[in-house]
């Protein structure tokens, strides 16, 4: 009787382990829910040996705005300085009028010379002039930048003696996990 008490917990654990193994075997037989269209589509997962991986290149274009500046010739008009011309003309006219007149007429000739010289100086200085210079102008333009990038990988792999090729968006390395689906051929 003492042996039966000792083996009772072991026997219970053994029966429980066998029941769990049977449940797992039954679960594996019918498939478990996982990635794919449905859980009952007779699919399972396996590993295939990768034979070759070829990167697939493409050109990625990006538009980059930048500023383009250039110098261009322009014609400018200088209006002149009428105040300085008027003052200079009045001084010169006054000096000339002073040298021309005599006696009381000298004062009148100085004033008349200053007025006439100021009018002439104002007219001469008001003319100004045109001159050519350069001006920097800028505009925004778009530059297209092209870069060669890896867009995916053509992968050649072997599963159960058959060779397959697929395009993937990653390099799988030496082994590739594959989904195997079995269906009747009608």
Secondary structure, DSSP 8 states (H G I E B T S, - for coil): -HHHHHHHHHHHHHHHHHHHHHHHHHHHHH----SSS-TTSSEEEEEEEEEEEEEEEEEEEEEEEEEEEEEEEEEEEE---HHHHHHHHHHHHHHHHHHH--THHHHHHHHHHHHHHHHHHHHHHHT-EEEEEEEEEEEEEEEEEEEEEEEEEEEEEEETTEEEEEEESS--TTEEEEEEE-----
